[in-house]
Amino acid sequence: MLIRVFRLTDKFSNALLKLSAWVTNSIVNQVAQLRLSIETLIVAMVMALVAGAKVSQEASRKAVAVVQVTDQRRRAVMAQRAAALTKVTETRAIAAKETVVEDPLKSQNRLLSAFTVLLLVSLIGIVLWATQRNSATETPNTNSGFAGVLPQNTAANIDPTTESRLPTPAPTNTVPPPTFSNWGGTLIFSVREAGQEDLFILQRGDTQPRRLTNNPADDRDPTWAPDGQTIAFISKRDGPWELYTMDVVTKQTTRLTYNPHFIGAPTWSPDGFFLAYEAYTPETENLDIYIVAVDGSQGPYQLTSNPNPDFEPAWMPNNPADPNSGRRIAYTSIRNQQQDIYIMDLGNPSDSAAINLTNTPDIDEDYATWSPDGQAIAYSAVSSGIETVSYRRLDNSSQEIVIGRGRMPTWNPIDGSQIFYTQPRQYAEYLITGVYATGFADSTNAMIVNGIVSDLDWTAAEPQISAVVANYPPIDVPPNITPDANGLYTLAGLQGITAPDPYLNTRVYSAFNALRTAVLDKTGRDYLAQLEDTFWDLSRSPEIGQPRESWHYTGRAIGLDRNLALRGNDLIVMREDQEIGTTWRVFLRVSPQGQNGVLGEPLRSIPWDFNSRTSGDPQAFEQGGQRMEQVPSGYYIDFTKIAADYNWFPIQADRTWRQNYAGVLFWVFVRTDGLNWRQAMGEIYSQDQINRFLNNEPIDTPTRVPTEAPTEEPTAGPTRTPTPLLPDAQ
């Protein structure tokens, strides 16, 4: 047996060597050698079948003889491969006269050869078919899917005389625009665009989202009532976040709550008489789940009382086959530094009786949504920087089925066969994707939306809804700044700013002032009046362990006071791992006067504690900190989100951030305008100066200070009297 295996391996290896030798010979010689190698391979395959069938010893002896004879023929051919074609022919003629033992499995050999050829032909056909199929799916399927880049402020039923801020671009070809899924129903969601959050819908046949609301205040968290014509949502149109309902056909809106503190994430009961929602109260200083009657006749009733936040409720739909139908609420809860999906039975509404559906210490789940039959729950899950959509069935909750990469899922309410969710492509562009709920799969059906998409909800109804047009102006208008005679831009001094060198490139000067004003409006505090860093002169060296290509040298970076994260709760940092690297999300606490619900929102994630590095905990020291033990109370704004409205973005932490605090970099925000570092440097320095700086060589004019006022007057800075940055009373 070992001899046959050895010879089989030897024949296959020599066949590969023979292929190399044929390259140097003539074409005719290569054909001849190929024929011999095929014969050798067929014989070797026959030997394997002989061994598997355990033929008689006599057949095995003869098969070995065949291999030996074939090996002699191969060696003779290899020795004479440089000879001419005539010699090869003579050699083969002589070899043909040799006595060869008849193969006892000759018929089986022929059958195996025919089967092999048939198998190869079939395989080639399958490959060709699959390739054509994949190529076809690269083109959006306008019959069963939906795709396309969508300007959001136009629609077929909008008055064409009304001016739209984002007009539909002129078509570049005659291909008809893709349409929304033919699965039926109506999808509603919120979009954050130009610093504004409004509600949009998609219905069967739509080629773009249609705007449902256009209030100067933010509207978000929409959810469909069982009748498929009414929605509940939250809005700041009357000051603080409050709960509203709207008839989507008549646009009639009704305010349901008059609570000065935060309310969000409503969800309807199956009978349409009640709403569950999340709310923050000064008594508990915490997010909890509440229930209120839609007509105001009952409630609100507090459902949860866990010391840590409970939020994002989802009410179980009716199912005649389930005796507990409509009597359960799923929600997100943070307990023991772990964020999971819980289910509470309204027959026993206590925190201790709530069931932990996910129970995953290293994964943060959120945004639970029920399947139409109430037997499964889909949700978002973040692990190692990757956010996926998954679901679990109640009868087998230990098994998690991953659907795809994305967040905020919603089920197809008609038959539950599909799940829709959102996927960020870049900050200002999201996908709405729909896939079948059968396992992880990439969808060829996706619609691109300009803005941050969230809070998807799907109803089976298709009411006749008219769209509205946005009339608010863009918040980030690029300044018309011209360079000097050398093609360089100047620096502008920042007014009322305390910083070592309070200068910025004139091209981002107005954007900084606009961001500063927005932060003051939303927090009641002038956080950007005191910065750790702005512009760096070329004579300044980077911090230890940091590269020379710092964006501060370009005049396009600002640095918050990093020490705010080490003292008090004025600046909170959330760690956000990416597939490669780590970034941070910064939250700023609103002023004491704004802690009544008028400004900001409660936190929903556990912040990162940098102070724990020096607590004596070896693990916290090695990891550069750890999560806080609990979520801080009070109201905050998401500074990272607001900064992105003005195209100021955070940068990734240095890979050594766990050991080197200077590499954390959560405090640095940059506005690149699509430039790389060298291009940004080229706006204010010559190429010779840049090269000398990178090579650490002396520079003739290392100091770069404003030489003239900006050619365009930037937006004026804040004029309000800000609240001092002092620790708030807890």
C-alpha positions in Angstrom: 0.0 0.0 0.0 2.8 2.4 0.9 4.6 1.6 -2.3 1.6 2.4 -4.4 1.1 5.7 -2.5 4.7 6.6 -2.9 4.7 5.8 -6.6 1.4 7.7 -7.1 3.0 10.7 -5.4 6.2 10.3 -7.4 4.3 10.1 -10.7 2.3 13.3 -9.9 5.5 15.2 -9.0 7.3 14.1 -12.1 4.3 15.2 -14.2 4.7 18.7 -12.8 8.5 18.6 -13.6 7.6 17.4 -17.1 5.4 20.5 -17.6 8.4 22.7 -16.9 10.6 20.8 -19.4 8.0 21.1 -22.1 8.3 24.9 -22.1 11.8 24.6 -23.7 10.8 22.1 -26.3 9.0 22.5 -29.5 5.2 22.5 -29.7 5.1 19.1 -31.2 7.3 17.7 -28.4 5.1 19.3 -25.8 2.0 17.6 -27.3 3.7 14.3 -27.1 4.8 14.7 -23.6 1.3 15.8 -22.6 -0.2 12.7 -24.0 2.2 10.6 -22.0 1.6 12.5 -18.8 -2.2 12.0 -19.2 -1.7 8.3 -19.6 0.5 8.2 -16.5 -2.2 10.2 -14.5 -4.9 7.8 -15.6 -2.9 4.8 -14.6 -2.2 6.4 -11.2 -6.0 7.0 -10.7 -6.6 3.3 -11.6 -4.1 2.3 -8.9 -6.0 4.3 -6.3 -9.2 2.5 -7.3 -7.5 -0.8 -7.2 -6.4 -0.2 -3.7 -9.8 1.1 -2.6 -11.5 -2.0 -4.0 -9.0 -4.4 -2.4 -8.5 -6.4 -5.5 -6.6 -9.6 -5.5 -2.9 -9.8 -4.9 -2.4 -10.9 -8.5 -4.2 -7.8 -9.8 -2.2 -5.6 -7.5 1.1 -7.2 -8.6 0.2 -6.6 -12.2 -0.9 -3.0 -11.4 2.5 -2.4 -9.8 4.1 -3.8 -12.9 2.1 -1.4 -15.0 3.3 1.5 -12.9 6.9 0.3 -13.1 6.7 0.0 -16.9 5.0 3.4 -17.2 7.7 4.8 -15.0 10.4 3.4 -17.3 8.7 5.0 -20.3 8.5 8.3 -18.5 12.2 8.2 -17.5 13.1 7.4 -21.1 11.1 10.3 -22.4 12.6 12.7 -19.9 16.1 11.6 -20.9 15.4 12.2 -24.6 13.2 15.4 -24.3 15.9 17.5 -26.0 15.9 15.2 -29.0 14.2 15.9 -32.2 10.6 14.9 -33.0 11.8 11.9 -35.1 13.8 10.5 -32.2 10.9 11.0 -29.9 8.7 9.1 -32.4 11.3 6.3 -32.6 11.6 6.1 -28.9 7.8 5.8 -28.5 7.8 3.1 -31.2 10.4 1.1 -29.4 8.6 1.5 -26.2 5.4 0.4 -27.8 7.1 -2.9 -28.7 7.9 -3.6 -25.0 5.7 -6.1 -23.3 3.1 -4.4 -21.2 1.0 -6.3 -18.7 -2.6 -6.0 -19.5 -4.5 -3.9 -17.0 -7.2 -6.0 -15.4 -9.3 -3.0 -14.8 -9.1 -1.6 -18.3 -12.8 -1.3 -18.7 -13.1 0.4 -15.3 -10.3 2.7 -16.4 -12.1 3.8 -19.5 -15.3 4.4 -17.6 -13.4 6.5 -15.0 -11.8 8.6 -17.7 -15.1 9.3 -19.3 -16.6 10.2 -16.0 -13.7 12.6 -15.3 -14.1 14.3 -18.6 -17.9 14.7 -18.0 -17.2 16.1 -14.5 -14.7 18.7 -15.8 -17.1 19.8 -18.5 -19.9 20.2 -16.0 -17.7 22.1 -13.6 -16.7 24.6 -16.4 -20.3 25.1 -17.3 -21.2 25.8 -13.7 -18.4 28.3 -13.3 -19.5 30.1 -16.5 -23.1 30.2 -15.4 -22.2 31.5 -11.9 -20.0 34.2 -13.4 -22.8 35.4 -15.7 -25.2 35.4 -12.7 -22.9 37.5 -10.5 -22.3 40.0 -13.2 -25.9 40.4 -13.7 -26.6 41.1 -10.1 -24.1 44.0 -10.1 -26.8 46.0 -12.0 -29.6 47.1 -9.7 -32.8 45.0 -10.1 -35.4 47.6 -10.7 -38.2 45.0 -10.7 -37.7 43.4 -7.2 -35.2 45.7 -5.4 -34.4 49.3 -5.0 -31.2 51.3 -5.5 -29.8 54.7 -6.3 -28.5 58.0 -5.0 -31.4 60.0 -3.7 -31.8 63.8 -3.6 -34.3 64.0 -0.7 -36.1 67.2 -1.2 -38.0 66.5 -4.4 -40.9 64.2 -5.2 -43.3 63.5 -8.0 -46.2 65.0 -6.2 -44.4 68.2 -5.0 -45.4 71.5 -6.4 -42.8 72.2 -9.1 -43.0 76.0 -8.5 -41.6 75.5 -5.0 -37.9 75.9 -4.8 -36.0 73.0 -3.4 -32.7 73.2 -1.7 -31.5 70.0 -3.2 -32.9 69.9 -6.8 -33.0 66.6 -8.7 -29.8 66.4 -10.8 -30.2 66.3 -14.6 -30.3 62.7 -15.8 -27.1 61.6 -17.6 -28.7 58.8 -19.5 -32.1 57.4 -20.5 -32.1 54.5 -18.0 -35.2 54.8 -15.8 -34.6 55.5 -12.1 -34.6 52.5 -9.8 -37.7 52.1 -7.6 -38.4 51.1 -4.1 -39.0 47.4 -3.3 -42.2 45.8 -4.6 -42.5 43.9 -1.3 -45.3 46.4 -0.4 -46.0 48.5 2.7 -44.5 51.8 3.8 -41.1 52.4 5.4 -40.7 55.4 7.6 -37.4 56.7 9.1 -35.6 59.8 10.2 -32.7 61.5 8.4 -30.2 64.0 9.8 -29.2 66.4 7.1 -27.5 69.8 7.4 -27.9 69.6 11.2 -31.6 69.0 10.9 -33.6 65.8 11.7 -36.8 65.2 9.8 -39.1 62.2 8.9 -39.1 60.5 5.5 -41.1 57.6 3.9 -40.6 55.1 1.1 -43.4 53.3 -0.6 -43.7 50.8 -3.5 -42.6 52.5 -6.7 -40.8 55.4 -5.1 -37.5 56.5 -6.8 -36.4 58.5 -3.8 -37.4 59.1 -0.1 -40.3 61.6 0.4 -40.1 64.2 3.1 -42.9 63.9 5.7 -42.0 66.7 8.1 -40.3 70.1 7.7 -40.4 71.8 11.1 -37.5 74.0 12.1 -37.1 71.8 15.1 -35.9 68.2 15.0 -38.3 65.3 14.5 -37.3 61.7 14.9 -38.0 58.2 16.3 -41.1 57.6 14.1 -43.2 54.4 14.7 -46.3 53.2 12.9 -49.6 52.7 14.7 -51.5 49.4 13.9 -53.9 51.3 11.6 -51.0 52.1 9.2 -52.1 55.7 8.9 -50.9 57.3 12.2 -47.4 57.6 13.5 -45.9 58.5 16.9 -42.7 60.4 17.0 -40.7 62.8 19.2 -40.0 66.5 18.4 -38.5 69.7 19.9 -41.0 71.9 18.1 -42.4 73.1 21.5 -39.1 73.3 23.4 -38.0 70.1 25.1 -38.4 66.6 23.5 -42.0 65.7 23.6 -44.2 62.9 22.2 -46.5 63.6 19.3 -48.8 61.7 16.9 -49.6 62.5 13.3 -52.1 61.4 10.7 -49.7 61.0 7.7 -52.5 61.7 5.2 -53.9 64.9 6.7 -50.7 65.9 8.5 -52.7 66.7 11.6 -50.4 66.6 14.6 -51.3 66.1 18.3 -49.0 66.6 21.3 -49.4 63.8 23.8 -47.0 64.7 26.6 -46.2 67.9 28.6 -43.1 66.6 30.4 -40.2 69.1 30.6 -37.7 66.3 30.6 -36.5 64.0 27.8 -38.9 61.6 26.1 -38.0 59.3 23.2 -38.3 56.0 21.3 -42.1 55.5 21.3 -43.7 52.1 20.4 -47.4 51.2 20.0 -49.4 48.5 21.7 -51.0 46.0 19.3 -54.4 47.5 20.0 -53.3 51.0 19.3 -54.5 52.4 22.7 -51.1 52.7 24.5 -47.6 53.9 23.8 -44.4 52.7 25.6 -41.5 55.1 25.5 -38.2 56.0 27.2 -38.1 59.0 29.6 -35.6 60.7 31.9 -36.8 62.2 35.1 -35.0 64.3 37.7 -36.3 62.0 40.5 -34.5 59.0 39.2 -31.8 60.8 37.2 -32.0 57.8 34.8 -33.7 56.6 31.7 -36.6 54.2 32.3 -39.5 52.7 30.3 -43.0 54.2 30.7 -46.5 53.5 29.3 -49.2 56.0 28.6 -52.7 55.9 27.0 -52.8 57.6 23.6 -55.9 59.6 24.6 -54.2 60.7 27.9 -56.8 58.9 30.1 -54.3 56.6 31.8 -50.7 56.9 32.8 -47.9 57.5 32.5 -46.9 54.3 34.3 -43.2 53.6 35.1 -42.4 50.1 33.9 -38.6 49.8 34.8 -36.6 51.0 37.8 -33.2 49.6 37.2 -30.5 52.0 38.6 -28.9 52.1 35.1 -30.5 53.1 31.9 -33.4 51.2 30.3 -34.3 52.5 26.9 -35.4 51.7 23.3 -38.7 49.7 24.1 -40.4 47.5 21.4 -44.0 46.2 22.0 -44.7 42.6 21.1 -47.4 42.3 18.3 -50.5 40.2 18.5 -50.4 36.5 17.6 -53.6 34.4 18.1 -51.5 31.3 18.5 -49.6 32.8 21.5 -51.4 33.3 24.8 -48.9 35.9 25.8 -49.4 37.8 22.6 -49.1 41.6 23.0 -48.1 41.3 26.6 -44.3 41.6 26.4 -42.0 44.5 25.8 -38.4 44.1 24.7 -35.9 46.9 25.6 -32.2 47.7 26.0 -30.8 47.7 29.5 -27.3 48.3 30.9 -26.6 46.2 34.0 -23.2 45.4 35.5 -21.4 47.2 32.7 -23.1 45.0 30.2 -25.6 46.1 27.5 -28.2 43.5 26.5 -31.7 43.0 25.2 -34.3 42.2 27.9 -37.9 41.1 27.8 -40.5 42.1 30.4 -43.8 40.4 30.8 -46.6 43.0 31.5 -48.2 40.3 33.7 -45.2 40.6 36.1 -43.6 44.0 35.4 -40.5 43.8 37.6 -36.8 44.3 36.8 -35.9 41.1 38.6 -38.4 39.0 36.5 -37.2 40.5 33.2 -35.5 37.9 30.9 -32.0 38.7 29.5 -32.4 37.5 25.9 -28.8 38.1 24.7 -26.6 38.0 27.8 -23.3 38.6 25.9 -20.6 40.3 28.1 -18.4 41.4 25.2 -21.2 42.6 22.8 -23.4 45.6 23.1 -27.0 45.0 21.7 -29.6 47.7 21.0 -32.6 48.6 18.9 -34.8 45.5 19.5 -37.7 44.9 17.0 -40.2 42.0 17.0 -41.1 39.8 14.1 -44.7 40.0 12.9 -45.6 36.7 14.7 -43.9 37.8 17.9 -41.7 34.7 18.0 -38.3 36.4 17.2 -36.5 39.6 18.0 -34.0 41.3 15.7 -31.5 43.8 17.0 -28.1 45.6 16.4 -25.0 44.1 18.0 -21.5 45.8 18.2 -18.5 43.6 18.7 -14.8 44.5 18.0 -15.9 47.6 16.1 -18.2 45.6 13.8 -22.0 46.3 13.9 -24.3 43.6 12.7 -28.0 42.9 12.5 -29.0 39.6 14.1 -32.1 37.9 15.5 -33.0 35.2 18.0 -36.1 33.1 18.3 -37.8 33.0 21.7 -38.0 29.2 21.5 -34.3 28.9 20.9 -32.8 32.1 22.3 -29.3 30.6 22.6 -28.9 30.6 18.8 -28.1 33.9 17.2 -28.7 34.3 13.5 -26.6 37.0 11.8 -28.3 38.8 8.9 -25.8 41.3 7.8 -23.7 44.3 8.7 -25.8 47.3 9.7 -28.0 48.7 12.5 -31.6 49.6 13.5 -33.5 46.7 11.9 -37.2 46.4 11.1 -39.2 43.4 10.0 -41.3 43.0 6.9 -44.8 43.2 8.6 -46.5 41.3 5.8 -44.9 37.9 6.2 -41.7 38.5 8.2 -39.5 37.1 5.5 -37.3 40.2 5.1 -35.5 42.6 7.4 -34.6 46.1 6.6 -31.7 48.0 8.3 -29.3 50.9 7.7 -25.6 50.9 6.8 -23.3 53.9 7.0 -21.3 54.4 3.8 -19.7 57.6 5.0 -20.8 60.2 7.5 -23.3 62.0 5.2 -24.4 59.0 3.2 -26.3 55.9 4.4 -27.8 52.8 2.8 -31.2 51.3 3.5 -30.8 47.6 2.8 -33.3 44.8 2.7 -32.4 41.1 3.0 -34.1 37.8 3.6 -34.1 36.7 7.2 -32.5 33.3 6.5 -28.9 34.1 7.4 -25.9 36.3 6.7 -26.2 37.7 3.2 -25.2 40.7 1.1 -28.1 42.5 -0.5 -28.1 43.7 -4.1 -31.1 45.8 -3.2 -30.0 49.0 -1.4 -31.0 52.7 -1.6 -28.5 55.4 -1.0 -29.7 58.3 1.2 -28.0 61.6 1.7 -27.8 62.0 5.5 -27.7 59.9 8.6 -30.6 57.4 8.5 -32.0 56.0 11.7 -35.2 54.7 13.4 -36.7 52.5 10.6 -40.2 51.2 11.0 -42.3 49.3 8.4 -46.1 49.0 8.1 -48.0 46.8 5.7 -50.4 49.7 4.8 -49.8 52.0 1.9 -51.6 55.3 2.6 -51.7 58.1 0.1 -49.0 60.5 1.5 -48.0 63.8 0.0 -44.4 65.0 0.4 -43.2 68.4 1.6 -40.2 70.4 0.6 -37.4 71.5 2.9 -37.0 75.3 3.2 -34.1 75.5 5.7 -30.8 76.8 4.4 -27.5 74.8 4.4 -25.4 75.4 7.5 -22.0 74.9 6.0 -21.4 77.3 3.1 -17.8 77.3 1.9 -16.2 80.7 2.1 -15.1 82.5 -1.0 -11.4 82.9 0.0 -8.8 83.7 -2.6 -5.1 82.9 -2.3 -2.3 85.5 -2.5 0.1 86.1 -5.5 2.1 82.9 -4.5 -1.1 80.8 -4.4 -1.0 80.6 -0.6 -3.7 81.2 1.9 -3.3 83.3 5.0 -4.1 82.5 8.6 -6.9 84.3 10.5 -6.8 85.1 14.2 -9.6 83.6 16.2 -11.6 86.2 18.1 -12.2 85.6 21.8 -10.3 82.3 21.8 -7.7 81.3 24.4 -5.1 79.1 22.8 -1.3 79.1 22.4 -1.5 80.2 18.8 -5.2 81.1 18.1 -5.0 81.0 14.3 -6.7 78.9 11.6 -6.5 78.7 7.8 -8.8 81.3 6.5 -10.6 78.6 4.5 -11.9 76.9 7.7 -12.2 80.0 9.9 -15.9 80.6 9.3 -16.7 76.9 9.8 -15.1 77.0 13.2 -17.0 80.1 14.2 -20.3 78.4 13.1 -19.5 75.3 15.1 -18.6 77.4 18.1 -22.0 79.2 17.9 -23.9 75.8 17.5 -22.2 74.4 20.6 -23.0 77.4 22.6 -26.6 77.3 21.5 -27.0 73.6 22.3 -25.1 73.5 25.6 -25.4 77.0 27.0 -21.6 76.9 27.4 -18.8 78.3 25.3 -16.7 75.2 25.2 -14.7 76.3 22.2 -13.6 79.6 23.7 -10.7 77.8 25.4 -8.8 75.4 23.3 -5.7 73.4 24.1 -4.4 73.8 20.6 -5.2 75.3 17.2 -2.4 76.2 14.8 1.2 74.9 15.3 4.2 76.8 14.0 6.8 74.7 12.2 9.3 75.4 15.0 7.1 73.4 17.4 7.9 69.7 17.7 5.1 67.0 18.0 4.5 65.3 21.3 6.6 62.3 22.1 5.6 59.3 20.0 3.6 61.4 17.5 4.4 61.8 13.8 5.4 65.1 12.3 2.4 65.1 10.0 0.1 66.6 12.6 -2.9 68.5 11.2 -2.3 71.3 13.6 0.6 72.5 11.3 -2.0 72.9 8.5 -4.2 75.4 10.4 -7.1 72.9 9.9 -7.3 71.3 13.4 -8.6 72.3 16.8 -7.8 70.6 20.1 -10.3 70.5 23.0 -9.0 70.7 26.6 -8.1 67.0 27.1 -8.0 67.5 30.9 -11.8 68.0 30.9 -12.0 64.2 30.5 -9.9 63.7 33.7 -11.8 66.0 36.0 -15.6 65.9 36.5 -18.2 64.9 33.9 -18.1 68.0 31.7 -16.5 66.1 28.8 -17.4 62.4 28.4 -15.7 60.1 25.9 -17.1 56.9 24.4 -14.7 54.4 23.0 -15.6 53.2 19.4 -13.5 50.4 18.1 -13.2 50.2 14.3 -12.2 47.2 12.3 -8.7 48.7 12.3 -7.9 51.1 15.1 -9.9 53.1 17.7 -11.8 56.4 17.5 -13.7 58.3 20.2 -17.1 60.0 20.5 -17.1 63.1 22.6 -20.1 64.3 24.7 -20.3 67.7 26.3 -22.5 68.4 29.4 -25.0 71.2 29.0 -25.1 74.1 31.5 -26.9 73.8 34.8 -29.7 76.0 33.4 -30.1 73.5 30.6 -30.4 70.4 32.9 -34.2 70.7 32.9 -34.6 68.9 29.6 -34.5 71.9 27.3 -31.0 71.2 26.1 -29.2 67.9 25.4 -30.2 64.3 26.0 -29.3 61.6 28.6 -26.4 59.2 27.8 -27.2 55.7 26.5 -23.7 54.1 26.6 -21.0 53.5 29.2 -18.2 56.1 28.9 -14.5 55.3 29.0 -12.7 56.1 32.2 -9.1 57.3 31.6 -8.6 57.9 35.3 -8.7 54.2 35.9 -5.2 53.9 34.4 -3.8 55.2 37.6 -6.2 53.3 39.9 -3.8 50.5 40.7 -5.8 48.0 38.5 -3.1 46.2 36.3 -5.7 45.4 33.6 -7.0 49.0 33.5 -3.4 50.2 33.2 -2.5 47.8 30.4 -5.8 48.7 28.5 -5.4 52.4 28.8 -8.4 52.6 31.0 -11.7 50.8 31.3 -15.5 51.4 31.2 -17.0 53.5 34.0 -19.0 51.5 36.5 -22.2 53.4 35.6 -23.6 55.9 33.1 -23.3 59.5 34.3 -26.6 61.2 34.9 -27.7 64.5 33.4 -28.0 65.9 29.9 -25.3 66.0 27.2 -24.9 66.8 23.5 -23.0 64.6 21.0 -20.2 67.0 20.1 -18.9 64.6 17.5 -22.2 64.5 15.7 -22.6 68.3 15.8 -19.0 68.9 14.7 -19.6 66.6 11.7 -22.5 68.9 10.6 -19.8 71.5 9.9 -17.4 68.9 8.5 -15.1 68.8 11.5 -14.2 65.1 12.2 -12.3 63.2 14.8 -9.1 61.4 14.0 -8.1 57.8 14.8 -6.1 57.1 18.0 -2.5 56.2 17.6 -1.8 52.5 17.9 0.1 53.1 21.1 -2.7 55.0 22.9 -3.0 52.4 25.6 0.5 53.1 26.8 0.9 56.7 25.6 -1.9 59.1 26.6 -0.7 61.6 24.0 -1.8 59.1 21.4 -5.4 58.9 22.5 -6.2 62.1 20.4 -9.9 62.1 21.3 -9.6 65.9 21.7 -8.4 66.6 18.1 -10.9 67.5 15.3 -9.9 68.2 11.8 -11.6 69.8 8.7 -9.8 68.4 5.7 -12.2 69.4 2.8 -11.0 66.3 1.0 -7.3 67.3 1.1 -4.5 65.0 2.3 -1.9 66.4 4.8 0.6 67.5 2.2 -2.0 69.2 0.1 -3.3 71.0 3.2 0.2 72.1 4.1 0.6 73.4 0.5 -2.2 75.9 1.1 0.0 77.9 3.5 3.6 76.8 2.8 5.8 76.3 -0.2 6.9 72.8 -1.2 10.5 73.6 -0.2 9.4 74.6 3.3 7.3 71.4 3.6 10.2 69.2 2.5 12.6 70.9 4.9 10.1 70.5 7.7 9.7 66.8 7.1 13.5 66.4 6.9 13.9 68.4 10.1 16.1 71.0 8.3 16.3 74.7 9.1 13.6 76.8 7.4 14.1 80.4 6.3 10.7 81.6 7.6 9.5 79.1 10.2 6.9 81.4 11.7 3.6 81.6 9.9 1.4 84.4 11.3 -1.6 86.3 9.8 -0.3 88.9 7.3 -3.7 90.2 6.3 -7.3 90.0 7.2 -9.4 87.3 5.4 -10.7 88.5 2.1 -14.2 87.4 3.2 -15.5 88.4 6.6 -16.2 85.2 8.5 -19.2 84.4 10.5 -19.1 86.4 13.7 -18.3 84.5 16.9 -20.6 84.0 19.8 -21.7 87.2 21.6 -23.7 85.6 24.4 -22.4 85.4 28.0 -21.4 81.8 28.4 -21.7 79.7 31.5 -18.3 79.1 33.2 -16.9 75.6 32.8 -17.3 74.6 36.4 -18.3 71.2 37.8 -22.1 70.9 37.9 -23.8 70.0 41.1 -24.8 66.4 41.0 
